[in-house]
């Protein structure tokens, strides 16, 4: 005790320019014993050595713990006192709460619950728990792990999905037990979780939660980390201690990542159901925050795919199924959409369907940011589907492939099988042609016709369109925008912009538009533009229709890309198009049908002249002639005979009137 008293605390306090709080000194110089003077004004220590030659017990007493102390032998207790030490703290008047047994039990359970010796409060042992992490993993069964989890973490009501019990001796000696929960509270809106790992040194608690030994993205971990290399007086303010904590942190992260990857390999179904489903969001956070382990974390992620309906795939699976074609660049492509149905209907997936190329689907708004942070996976570039530009030779239609197959196959059996496949493909293609608004029989626009549309867009939409080009990668969609910021990224930037400035985001810059020269909408727009007179005014009906259609074509492409900031801006144009389709076009069709009907009527016979019908005649019927008729009855007439009579009367050859 005398040596500890001279450890330098007083000199440290005197050398400091500012006042030093007692709590900030404790632990700096190994003077934890003197924390007793924070709650007591007098401390008495009576001790008898276990060495046989030291039979005389002694007493140490201090009233302040700093300036003076008394040391004396206790000859009267030499025979009766057992070996060991007794510390008596005479509490201050404001510290009587430490006389409550429940308070003492809580303190023992918090700091010394796993100490290798028993601690009693009265006649009850306060630290009855076993330090499970200090035992050999082979000697611990599942029942003990689950029981420890319930006792050590009473606020957790789930059964852990996994636990990892390991020992490491390099670069630092560690005994650890990590629990991976099967549920977390952040998804229920209960706030951000605090890290659940506790740090021990020789089973004595140093810090709980230990924020310095686990990154934020692994805050869902529960368990204990024990290292005999750590001093009990560890301080994150010391550079040496910080290095120790960083080494522990690196070991914990690497062990956790490797363990999860092994579990995914061993039983993927269990991994996806019990862990990945609820905790993938934490892995994505780690990719964005932990640059050191980013690519290792990426191997733990699984995605939906255009090839596997309902079966999630990893980057390893994707790369293993890449085509061996030398024309394929081997890039990993992903498509963001709110759902699988929306992804399958996206125009950006059409070139993948044509080339039978796989594309990953991501549905979380932060996924685009996550993918951009990964950058490369399995030595492959990671790019959004919007950037996919396959070689023209890969964009052949299915019927072209069928013709090639028929032409090169000479084996009758193979040819028969190929013919069956060809029929199925043709039937599928015909159904697709009927489902789309495109006209498969109409020739695509040539380069000159595309140039006409390009000039029209440049004239009418100069602030919205940067360029217009034709593309062969689209099948059922009329147009797409390319080389643009993703919709998810733009929405995230909009949120950040509003939080910083409170103002709306800058409008979209002019877009690069790619059009499908085979699509009926594009051809129809070209037909209207081509028929416009050179000096057509903006209020000309045809000019207004063409301009509205051009705007809407771009808006549809922006909606498909997720870049439409406010869809309400389209309402005026949509109403105009609906009016044209439902009102003006039916009226024009009726007028055209009437003209066709009149034009198709047979001409009158040669030499006949038709005069207006004669005036009607009032005919009086005498009672005798109308006998038997009721008051409301009318005499029967024959329209055919009267018509013939009228015709014979008024259509006399050679008449002059």
Secondary structure, 3 states (H helix, E strand, C coil): CHHHHCCCHHHHHHHCCCCCCHHHHCCCCCCHHHHHHHCEEEEEEEEECCCCCCCCCEEEEECCCCCCCEEEECHHHCCCCCCEEEEEEEECHHHHHHHCHHHHHHHHHHHHCCCCCCCEECCEECCCCCCHHHCCHHHCCHHHHHHHHHHHCCCCCCCCCEEEEEEECCCCCEEEEEEECCCCCHHHCCCCCCCEEEEEECCEEEEECCCCCCCHHHCCCEEEEECCCCCCCCCCCCHHHHHHHHHHHHHHHHHHHHHHHHHHHHCHHHHHHHHHHHHHHHHHHHHHHCCCCHHHHHCCCCEEECCCCCCCECHHHHHHCCCCCCCCCCCEEEEECCCHHHHHCCHHHHHHHHHCCCCEEECCCCHHHHHHHHCEECCEEEEEHHHCCCCHHHCCCHHHHHHHHHHHCCCHHHHHHHHHHHHHHHHHHHHHHHHCCCCCCCCCCCHHHHHHHHHHHHHHCCCCEEEEEEECCCCCCCEEEECCCCHHHHHHHHHHHHHHHCCCCCCCCCEEEEEECCCHHHHHHHHHHHHCCCCCCCCCHHHHHHHHHHHHHHHHHHHHHCCCCCHHHHHHHHHHHHHHHHHHHHHHHHHHHHHHHHHHCCCCCCCCCCCCCCCCCCCCCCCCCCCCCCCCCCCCCCHHHHHHHHHHHHCCCCCCC
